[in-house]
Amino acid sequence: MALRHNGWQRGCSCWNKIWIAFLYFVIFLNVSSCQIRYSIPEEMKKGSLIGNVAHDLGLDLKRLRSGRARILTGESPQYADLKTDKGILVVNERMDREQLCGDVTPCSFSFEIILENPIELHRVIIEILDINDHTPFFKSINIHLEISESAIVGSRFNLESADDPDVGTNSLQNYMLTTNENFLIKQHSNADGSKLAEMILQKPLDRELNPRLSLQLIAVDGGTPQRSGTVNIDITVLDANDNAPVFNQSVYGAKVTENAPIGTYVTTVNASDADAGSYGSVTYYIANLKGGLGDLFKIDSVSGKLTVNGKIDFEKDRKYEIRVGAKDQGGLDDGCKVIIEVIDVNDNAPVINVMSFSSPVSEDARTGTTVAVINVKDSDSERNGRITCSIDSNLPFKIQSSLTNYYNLLSDVVFDRETTSEYNITITATDSGSPPLSSATTLRLVISDVNDNAPIFTKKSYSAHVVENNEPGVSIFTVSARDVDSNQNARVSYLLEDTQVSGSPASTHVSINSETGVLYAARCFDYEQIKALQLVVKAQDGGSPPLSSNVSVEILIQDQNDNAPQVLFPVQTGGSLVAEMVPRSADVGYLVTKVVAVDVDSGQNAWLSYKLQKATDRALFEVGLQNGEIRTIRQVTDKDAVKQRLTVIVEDNGQPSRSATVIVNVAVADSFPEVLSEFTDFTHDKEYNDNLTFYLVLALAVVSFLFITCLVVIISVKIYRWRQSRILYHSNLPVIPYYPPRYSDTLGSGTLQHVYNYEVCRTTDSRKSDCKFGNAGSQNVLIMDPSSTGTMQRIQSEKSILDEPDSPLEVSSVKCGCA
């Protein structure tokens, strides 16, 4: 490490070794209150090691990186830098002790190292050790003195003080005067450690021998190597001046408030000279102007009145010591000390620095969670520098002091984001001055959501209606749930719980849109099978873990008039006839029978009404509109027909209405045989009329189909045979007669068995006669000439003639029988 020297240097290798040994600073650790202290020499190069913070604080490097360790210096320059990858502190900027602290010893500065997650705060104090990098110097190049030759031995002469910014042993330690026989040097020490030089006459002057004397004052510090500064003293020997000025006090005390305006009175010094004339006239002056005191104060050379000449700042210097001299015209003088105490004024408001702030904070954070760390400083002193931090009492937070000038902002309750999603926290720092000064800063704290609220349905239960025979997929209605959480935690999905409806899962009946909550019919409902659906819908949020709530849903199936009335009585059968008997002696209102019908629909769709649609004699019977009772409306007479046919229509009250028809047969007779004979033909007529139309239509369709089919076959065969005959006619191949297996030669003629049997059944009723075809049993006889030597073409031609239905060679025999 290289050191800069403003004065002369000595190149001794021994001195260099001492300096190098000195510059390796000693680190000592103060573990109390999480505080460590280092001592380093000033003027270290940038990047030089200060200390191993990780080791001294007991932290590992991983913790430094994960906690985002950093240095907090507030508004002060950052002289040190933290290397989190190595856990060490290094010099970030050259440090000049004299510039930082001036004459104050020890010279130190502090900063804080903060880590997060969790928050840790450690204070580091670095003491700057002085090195002898300044040479004592005098502000004047020459000191001019006028001394009377009558000055007595022991007379004192104040000399200008040298200034050395270094402190301790490196500061000004001694004055030396070049060898002479008239004067010797004596030094005095002030309370602040400064050295003052006084020249004492030890041998009377003789102006005639030496009218002028030239001496040299040497100021030497105590550093290694030692540095020194010099000033020339030019003395003019005057004629005799027997008495020197004498101050009436050796020490004067005064007080002045900081920020006092220029010209403010401080004090008045007074010195008297027993001489008369010009030798008794005293002139006042400030003897030492160290540290710019000449810019802060001035003295009236005639009256000795000391006033403010610059800005007095308590935060820089709390006390000033001034050396005031009084000199007569003969060159004799005296000196006194003026101690000026600066009174602090509350002129600095507290300064708030937010060192760490955690936002957002989870709403499930525990009470006492550290939200922010703030640093508050006030440059004033005593009560003017006493700071009180406060926040609004209505806010759920509290503020606690931790290290000096550091405060922690803590949560005081359990947060609920759904009640308050963010807080504006105003922190006010107030000092105790009069009047007090304050400053404030506002922190905006956002509360992050935690999935602590389940979805809530807008209703405790839902009820809806759907008409039966609906289209599958039709929308029934919508359920809705709301989650007061935010973002993903508030995203609601809808599900059907696994419940049973009529023995089958609910999902086979309805479905639900998971996003919108719309319920859809999954099938066509039938009121007669299911009249209501009892479902459970679950609303589930998107949190982790998810929260859910259920709601019961009742879907009522509304009836639709989709069923016609069903007649229970009288029973309609196809094989037998049922008739109600009415005696000819029946009176008006005689109950013939009652039509009983039901409708499986419900409500007005099942309200039935009965009407007489057709009747053999409408003037004889009526039907009750509501009860379906068939009664006579007049007296039965002998002229009334025995067979009465009533057609009753049963209608429901639906829209549109549906109906059923029932035929009631009524026999007006006094005996059963009479009824039986009459209703036998009635039965046949009924059946015949019912079936006649059907058979006629069926027969017409069959005949038409057979005719068209035969016509197509005949034309196709004709065309085929014609083409074959043309091919054989032009052929020279010999003809080989071919006899089918069932041919036989009888009397020179072949015979082919071809018999058909027909069975005809007849009844007494010709309308019910039947005709039945039996197995093939007839013969067709084909006569051929055995001596024929014709060609195949001829045989084919003869065959075609035989196949014609009108050929005289084909004979059919029909056997008919009667059943």
HUKASUL-V867997 format. One record per residue. PHI is phi in whole degrees, 0 to 359 (none if undefined). PSI is psi in degrees with one decimal (NA if undefined). Layout:
BEGIN
phi = <PHI | PHI>
psi = <PSI | PSI>
END
This chain:
BEGIN
phi = <none | 261 | 246 | 268 | 236 | 274 | 250 | 281 | 238 | 243 | 262 | 294 | 295 | 297 | 298 | 298 | 298 | 298 | 298 | 296 | 296 | 291 | 285 | 282 | 289 | 256 | 259 | 235 | 249 | 252 | 274 | 286 | 56 | 52 | 229 | 234 | 228 | 234 | 237 | 223 | 284 | 288 | 66 | 288 | 289 | 297 | 95 | 292 | 288 | 258 | 182 | 269 | 292 | 301 | 292 | 290 | 266 | 74 | 248 | 267 | 294 | 296 | 294 | 298 | 284 | 292 | 275 | 49 | 300 | 209 | 263 | 250 | 244 | 68 | 267 | 279 | 296 | 266 | 273 | 236 | 231 | 260 | 263 | 291 | 285 | 243 | 73 | 237 | 258 | 231 | 288 | 257 | 207 | 302 | 247 | 255 | 302 | 293 | 285 | 283 | 240 | 66 | 271 | 288 | 225 | 290 | 261 | 210 | 220 | 228 | 207 | 241 | 251 | 245 | 237 | 242 | 56 | 274 | 285 | 230 | 231 | 231 | 261 | 239 | 248 | 244 | 266 | 267 | 272 | 284 | 240 | 279 | 249 | 232 | 262 | 303 | 217 | 255 | 288 | 258 | 282 | 228 | 249 | 255 | 236 | 241 | 236 | 287 | 289 | 271 | 299 | 279 | 298 | 99 | 298 | 251 | 227 | 289 | 248 | 296 | 278 | 274 | 239 | 227 | 296 | 294 | 232 | 67 | 290 | 277 | 277 | 299 | 244 | 204 | 248 | 228 | 244 | 301 | 297 | 204 | 256 | 258 | 233 | 229 | 254 | 223 | 242 | 237 | 245 | 276 | 297 | 276 | 93 | 287 | 251 | 245 | 253 | 230 | 259 | 247 | 285 | 251 | 213 | 303 | 273 | 229 | 298 | 289 | 278 | 226 | 292 | 223 | 234 | 239 | 239 | 226 | 263 | 246 | 256 | 237 | 266 | 252 | 285 | 230 | 288 | 285 | 241 | 211 | 224 | 230 | 216 | 274 | 246 | 256 | 250 | 254 | 274 | 254 | 293 | 294 | 221 | 284 | 238 | 265 | 299 | 226 | 285 | 283 | 222 | 279 | 227 | 249 | 242 | 207 | 231 | 215 | 281 | 293 | 64 | 297 | 292 | 299 | 97 | 297 | 290 | 250 | 194 | 231 | 261 | 218 | 227 | 237 | 232 | 290 | 290 | 246 | 73 | 292 | 286 | 263 | 277 | 258 | 242 | 259 | 205 | 271 | 283 | 248 | 245 | 295 | 65 | 78 | 296 | 296 | 273 | 265 | 229 | 216 | 235 | 286 | 295 | 263 | 270 | 77 | 280 | 261 | 230 | 281 | 237 | 210 | 274 | 266 | 235 | 298 | 291 | 266 | 221 | 264 | 208 | 235 | 242 | 241 | 262 | 252 | 247 | 233 | 232 | 268 | 287 | 271 | 95 | 276 | 213 | 218 | 225 | 217 | 249 | 246 | 257 | 248 | 263 | 269 | 265 | 290 | 240 | 286 | 246 | 234 | 281 | 301 | 249 | 256 | 236 | 275 | 276 | 206 | 215 | 259 | 213 | 277 | 243 | 295 | 291 | 265 | 297 | 287 | 297 | 95 | 292 | 285 | 265 | 209 | 238 | 237 | 242 | 236 | 231 | 224 | 287 | 286 | 241 | 49 | 293 | 291 | 255 | 280 | 246 | 238 | 257 | 212 | 227 | 299 | 293 | 279 | 273 | 278 | 222 | 220 | 238 | 231 | 278 | 245 | 280 | 299 | 68 | 242 | 228 | 252 | 264 | 244 | 284 | 246 | 219 | 276 | 286 | 223 | 298 | 291 | 271 | 223 | 269 | 202 | 230 | 256 | 256 | 260 | 260 | 247 | 249 | 232 | 272 | 257 | 289 | 227 | 285 | 288 | 249 | 215 | 216 | 218 | 219 | 245 | 248 | 258 | 257 | 261 | 263 | 275 | 279 | 235 | 286 | 242 | 229 | 279 | 300 | 237 | 287 | 289 | 229 | 287 | 206 | 239 | 221 | 215 | 235 | 218 | 280 | 296 | 65 | 288 | 281 | 301 | 96 | 287 | 285 | 264 | 190 | 236 | 260 | 221 | 228 | 234 | 243 | 282 | 290 | 235 | 54 | 296 | 292 | 257 | 281 | 259 | 242 | 250 | 224 | 267 | 289 | 280 | 245 | 256 | 234 | 55 | 84 | 232 | 301 | 298 | 293 | 280 | 257 | 224 | 228 | 225 | 282 | 295 | 269 | 260 | 81 | 281 | 267 | 240 | 283 | 268 | 205 | 272 | 276 | 235 | 300 | 289 | 260 | 230 | 262 | 202 | 243 | 254 | 241 | 233 | 255 | 253 | 254 | 233 | 274 | 261 | 285 | 225 | 285 | 287 | 248 | 213 | 213 | 244 | 216 | 273 | 233 | 246 | 249 | 267 | 274 | 270 | 289 | 233 | 284 | 247 | 231 | 281 | 300 | 243 | 275 | 269 | 210 | 286 | 282 | 265 | 235 | 272 | 267 | 231 | 246 | 248 | 226 | 263 | 265 | 236 | 293 | 289 | 268 | 296 | 274 | 293 | 87 | 296 | 281 | 281 | 195 | 227 | 277 | 250 | 220 | 228 | 228 | 288 | 291 | 231 | 66 | 292 | 292 | 255 | 284 | 254 | 228 | 244 | 222 | 272 | 275 | 222 | 204 | 298 | 223 | 295 | 280 | 260 | 234 | 219 | 242 | 293 | 297 | 259 | 256 | 74 | 280 | 262 | 231 | 280 | 247 | 208 | 288 | 288 | 240 | 289 | 282 | 291 | 294 | 293 | 273 | 239 | 245 | 246 | 250 | 252 | 253 | 252 | 239 | 268 | 256 | 285 | 235 | 285 | 280 | 241 | 217 | 222 | 241 | 228 | 256 | 248 | 267 | 238 | 251 | 266 | 198 | 259 | 226 | 287 | 301 | 298 | 291 | 293 | 295 | 288 | 271 | 292 | 297 | 298 | 289 | 295 | 299 | 297 | 293 | 296 | 295 | 288 | 265 | 300 | 298 | 298 | 292 | 298 | 294 | 294 | 296 | 297 | 293 | 293 | 298 | 295 | 294 | 294 | 297 | 293 | 296 | 298 | 298 | 292 | 293 | 298 | 297 | 295 | 294 | 301 | 295 | 296 | 294 | 297 | 291 | 291 | 294 | 292 | 289 | 288 | 296 | 267 | 261 | 259 | 287 | 291 | 265 | 251 | 298 | 237 | 245 | 297 | 300 | 264 | 277 | 217 | 267 | 232 | 54 | 76 | 230 | 283 | 239 | 235 | 293 | 200 | 246 | 238 | 253 | 235 | 247 | 245 | 249 | 236 | 236 | 295 | 260 | 298 | 288 | 249 | 292 | 221 | 232 | 232 | 268 | 262 | 286 | 293 | 214 | 277 | 233 | 256 | 253 | 244 | 260 | 230 | 273 | 290 | 273 | 291 | 239 | 290 | 279 | 299 | 297 | 292 | 300 | 297 | 293 | 297 | 298 | 296 | 292 | 294 | 286 | 290 | 295 | 267 | 292 | 288 | 277 | 259 | 238 | 245 | 246 | 238 | 254 | 244 | 224 | 250 | 256>
psi = <131.8 | 141.2 | 141.0 | 139.1 | 128.1 | -14.7 | -155.2 | 155.3 | 153.4 | 133.9 | 20.8 | 132.3 | -29.7 | -45.4 | -40.3 | -41.9 | -40.3 | -44.6 | -42.4 | -41.4 | -37.1 | -35.8 | -15.7 | 99.2 | 159.3 | 128.5 | 127.4 | 145.2 | 127.1 | 102.6 | -8.2 | 143.5 | 32.9 | 47.2 | 133.5 | 154.5 | 138.1 | 151.0 | 127.2 | 151.3 | 154.6 | 168.6 | 23.6 | 148.7 | 155.0 | 132.7 | -6.9 | 145.7 | 133.7 | -48.8 | 162.6 | 95.2 | -41.8 | -43.8 | -43.3 | -28.7 | -5.1 | 32.1 | 147.4 | 165.2 | -33.2 | -37.9 | -38.0 | -39.7 | -44.7 | -31.6 | 4.3 | 52.1 | 135.3 | 164.1 | 135.3 | 116.9 | -3.3 | -129.8 | -2.4 | 155.8 | 150.3 | 101.7 | -15.6 | 153.2 | 141.0 | 122.3 | 97.8 | -22.5 | -21.0 | -13.8 | 29.8 | 158.1 | 134.8 | 162.3 | 129.0 | -22.7 | 142.1 | 136.4 | 119.2 | 110.3 | -39.3 | -32.9 | -34.6 | -45.3 | -14.6 | -125.3 | -2.8 | 133.2 | 146.7 | 157.2 | 121.8 | 159.7 | 158.1 | 158.0 | 172.2 | 145.3 | 124.2 | 138.4 | 152.0 | 164.6 | 63.2 | 167.6 | 128.5 | 141.7 | 124.5 | 136.6 | 137.7 | 124.7 | 127.0 | 119.8 | 129.2 | 116.5 | 136.4 | 141.8 | 156.0 | 78.9 | 9.0 | 142.9 | 136.8 | 140.3 | 153.9 | 144.5 | -28.5 | 145.7 | -38.0 | 144.7 | 123.6 | 123.5 | 142.4 | 115.6 | 132.1 | 147.0 | -12.4 | 4.2 | 131.1 | 158.2 | 136.0 | -5.8 | 142.0 | 142.4 | 115.7 | 134.8 | 158.3 | 135.4 | 146.1 | 157.1 | 130.5 | 111.3 | -20.6 | 166.5 | 170.0 | -141.1 | -17.5 | -8.7 | -179.2 | 127.0 | -31.3 | 150.9 | 143.7 | 144.5 | 137.0 | 153.4 | 128.4 | 170.2 | -3.1 | -33.3 | 151.3 | 162.6 | 142.1 | 139.2 | 150.9 | 152.3 | 131.6 | 168.1 | -27.6 | 4.4 | -5.6 | 152.5 | 134.0 | 141.1 | 138.5 | 132.4 | 127.0 | 131.4 | 120.5 | -8.1 | 132.2 | 148.0 | 153.3 | 104.1 | -31.0 | -31.3 | -48.4 | 87.9 | -21.4 | 140.2 | 140.3 | 115.5 | 171.2 | 125.2 | 127.3 | 126.2 | 127.1 | 134.6 | -179.1 | 16.0 | 174.6 | 113.8 | 157.9 | 142.4 | 154.4 | 158.5 | 153.3 | 157.9 | 142.6 | 138.4 | 115.6 | 117.7 | 126.6 | 124.3 | 123.9 | 172.0 | 173.9 | 138.0 | 105.0 | -28.8 | 135.6 | 153.3 | 147.9 | 124.8 | 145.3 | -12.7 | 139.9 | -27.1 | 129.7 | 142.0 | 143.4 | 161.0 | 144.5 | 138.3 | 147.8 | 156.8 | 18.1 | 138.9 | 156.3 | 136.7 | -5.7 | 132.2 | 136.2 | -63.0 | 175.0 | 129.1 | 155.4 | 129.9 | 146.2 | 150.3 | 124.3 | -15.9 | 163.8 | 164.9 | -146.7 | -26.7 | -16.2 | -3.5 | 121.3 | 136.4 | 132.8 | 146.2 | 158.7 | 120.8 | -46.2 | 132.7 | 37.7 | 139.8 | 26.8 | 23.3 | -27.8 | -21.2 | -17.2 | -33.5 | 155.8 | 155.6 | 139.6 | 120.3 | -19.6 | -49.2 | -19.5 | 15.9 | 123.9 | 126.2 | 165.8 | 134.2 | -2.2 | -169.2 | 122.1 | 122.7 | 114.4 | -34.0 | -17.3 | -50.5 | 129.8 | -13.1 | 143.2 | 139.3 | 120.8 | 135.3 | 116.1 | 133.2 | 152.6 | 124.5 | 136.9 | -179.9 | -13.7 | 0.4 | -2.8 | 144.3 | 171.6 | 165.2 | 156.6 | 166.9 | 133.0 | 118.3 | 118.8 | 119.6 | 130.0 | 129.6 | 126.2 | 140.6 | 140.2 | 80.8 | 7.1 | 121.6 | 150.8 | 146.7 | 124.9 | 127.2 | 125.4 | 110.3 | -35.0 | 138.6 | 121.2 | 108.5 | 128.4 | 165.6 | 134.8 | 142.7 | -14.6 | 15.4 | 141.9 | 155.9 | 135.3 | 6.1 | 133.5 | 120.2 | -40.4 | 154.2 | 125.4 | 152.5 | 129.8 | 127.8 | 146.4 | 123.1 | -12.7 | 174.0 | 168.1 | -132.3 | -26.2 | -20.2 | 2.0 | 125.3 | 139.9 | 126.6 | 140.3 | 158.9 | 170.6 | 129.0 | -17.3 | -10.3 | 145.8 | 53.0 | 162.6 | 156.7 | 132.6 | 145.7 | 139.2 | -96.9 | 176.0 | 127.9 | 11.7 | 140.7 | 144.0 | 133.1 | 116.6 | 149.1 | 143.5 | -8.3 | 173.3 | 127.2 | 154.1 | 102.2 | -32.2 | -23.1 | -48.9 | 118.6 | -16.4 | 158.5 | 139.2 | 107.1 | 116.2 | 117.2 | 124.1 | 127.7 | 124.3 | 132.8 | 177.4 | 18.1 | 178.6 | 108.4 | 154.1 | 146.7 | 148.8 | 161.1 | 158.5 | 153.8 | 147.3 | 131.5 | 133.1 | 108.6 | 122.8 | 134.0 | 120.4 | 151.5 | 146.1 | 142.1 | 82.2 | 10.2 | 126.6 | 154.5 | 146.0 | 126.3 | 151.4 | -19.5 | 155.5 | -30.2 | 158.1 | 147.4 | 136.0 | 164.6 | 144.7 | 137.6 | 138.0 | 165.9 | 27.9 | 164.5 | 133.6 | 135.6 | -2.4 | 144.0 | 132.7 | -59.5 | -179.0 | 133.9 | 150.0 | 135.3 | 150.6 | 137.2 | 122.7 | -5.3 | -176.7 | 164.1 | -132.3 | -31.3 | -18.5 | 1.4 | 115.9 | 132.4 | 144.6 | 136.1 | 152.2 | 127.8 | 153.0 | 85.0 | 164.0 | 135.1 | 112.6 | 38.3 | 1.9 | 155.5 | 148.0 | -28.7 | -17.0 | -11.9 | -43.4 | 160.5 | 162.4 | 140.0 | 118.1 | -22.8 | -43.4 | -18.0 | 12.9 | 128.9 | 133.0 | 148.0 | 127.6 | -6.7 | 174.7 | 121.9 | 147.8 | 114.4 | -33.0 | -17.8 | -46.5 | 122.9 | -18.9 | 149.6 | 126.9 | 111.6 | 161.6 | 119.7 | 132.5 | 132.1 | 123.9 | 133.0 | 177.3 | 18.4 | 178.9 | 108.4 | 155.5 | 150.1 | 151.2 | 165.0 | 155.5 | 156.6 | 142.7 | 139.6 | 127.5 | 121.9 | 115.3 | 128.5 | 122.1 | 134.9 | 147.0 | 146.3 | 76.7 | 9.3 | 129.4 | 155.9 | 149.5 | 126.9 | 121.5 | -32.3 | 138.2 | 152.7 | 131.1 | 119.5 | 152.7 | -22.8 | -28.4 | 160.8 | 131.9 | 131.6 | 147.5 | 134.0 | 136.3 | 117.2 | 151.7 | -12.1 | 7.4 | 137.3 | 179.2 | 133.7 | 9.3 | 129.8 | 110.7 | -55.1 | 179.1 | 126.4 | 120.5 | 124.3 | 154.3 | 158.8 | 122.1 | -9.1 | 179.2 | 169.4 | -145.2 | -17.7 | -17.2 | 1.5 | 120.0 | 145.8 | 146.6 | 135.3 | 147.4 | 111.8 | -49.4 | 151.3 | 147.8 | -40.6 | 99.3 | -22.6 | -5.2 | -33.2 | 155.3 | 157.4 | 134.2 | 130.4 | -37.7 | -33.0 | -11.7 | 16.6 | 131.2 | 119.2 | 157.5 | 146.4 | 0.8 | 174.0 | 133.1 | 137.2 | 171.2 | -18.8 | -16.2 | 138.5 | 147.4 | -45.9 | 117.7 | 127.3 | 117.3 | 132.2 | 115.2 | 131.7 | 130.6 | 122.6 | 142.9 | -179.7 | 18.2 | 172.4 | 109.0 | 161.3 | 153.3 | 155.0 | 164.3 | 150.7 | 139.3 | 140.2 | 125.1 | 120.2 | 127.8 | 130.3 | 121.0 | 96.6 | 161.7 | -14.3 | 156.0 | -40.4 | -37.6 | -37.7 | -40.2 | -43.7 | -36.3 | -37.2 | -6.0 | -53.2 | -30.8 | -34.7 | -42.7 | -41.6 | -40.6 | -46.7 | -39.7 | -44.2 | -32.2 | -36.4 | -18.3 | -47.7 | -41.2 | -45.7 | -37.0 | -44.1 | -40.9 | -42.0 | -40.8 | -40.8 | -40.9 | -44.8 | -40.9 | -40.8 | -43.0 | -38.7 | -46.4 | -39.4 | -46.5 | -40.5 | -41.7 | -40.0 | -44.1 | -44.9 | -40.5 | -42.1 | -42.4 | -45.2 | -40.3 | -47.0 | -36.5 | -40.5 | -35.0 | -39.9 | -34.4 | -34.6 | -44.0 | -29.7 | -33.6 | 8.5 | 145.1 | 13.6 | 145.8 | 149.5 | 124.3 | 115.6 | 143.2 | 125.3 | 123.3 | 159.8 | -30.0 | 7.2 | 148.9 | 149.2 | 114.1 | 115.0 | 39.8 | 8.8 | 135.6 | 145.6 | 144.3 | 119.2 | 127.4 | 80.7 | 136.8 | 135.5 | 137.9 | 131.9 | 125.1 | 125.6 | 131.8 | 148.7 | 174.3 | -27.9 | 107.7 | -20.5 | -14.4 | 15.2 | 157.5 | 151.3 | 130.9 | 130.2 | 133.0 | -165.1 | 157.4 | 127.6 | -3.6 | 168.1 | 137.8 | 134.7 | 125.2 | 121.8 | 127.0 | 152.1 | 118.0 | -22.3 | 8.8 | 133.3 | 28.1 | 167.4 | 167.4 | -30.6 | -39.4 | -43.8 | -42.0 | -36.7 | -43.6 | -39.0 | -41.2 | -33.5 | -40.3 | -33.0 | -14.2 | 137.7 | -24.7 | 7.0 | 135.9 | -10.3 | -14.7 | 122.7 | 130.2 | 139.7 | 134.8 | 127.0 | 126.0 | 142.1 | 157.4 | 139.6 | NA>
END
